[in-house]
Amino acid sequence: MPHLLLRGVPAEKLQAVSGPLAEELAVVCGCGADNFTMSCMQADNVYGYEGDASFAFIEVGWFERGQEARGQFAETVTNCVRRLGVREVEIVFHAYREDSYYINGKPAG
């Protein structure tokens, strides 16, 4: 169920590598590759990093899996995005609580 929201990564480039990336991340997270969502957000920087097309900011929403998994996840995503020509990659994790996460109106926890 990890959700990745990527800014500064061209959707067409990410789509070409999204399957293998999901497979790698599934191993890190101990879940199926079909549990992932990845979305690219088109954003125009108006302050900071103006004109720098080689900067990516990635938000990851997930159920907490610990520091080791976070580190492996971040390294895997960073390596993948850098291979797409992005020089700087910043990632932030947002941990969901199972009692606050609902699927079809029912709590996941």
ABEGO torsion letter per residue (X at the ends): XBBBBBBGBBAAAAAAAAAAAAAAAAAAAGBBAAABBBBBBBBBBABEGBGBAABBBBBBBBBBAEAAAAAAAAAAAAAAAAAAGBABBBBBBBBBBAAABBBGGBBAX
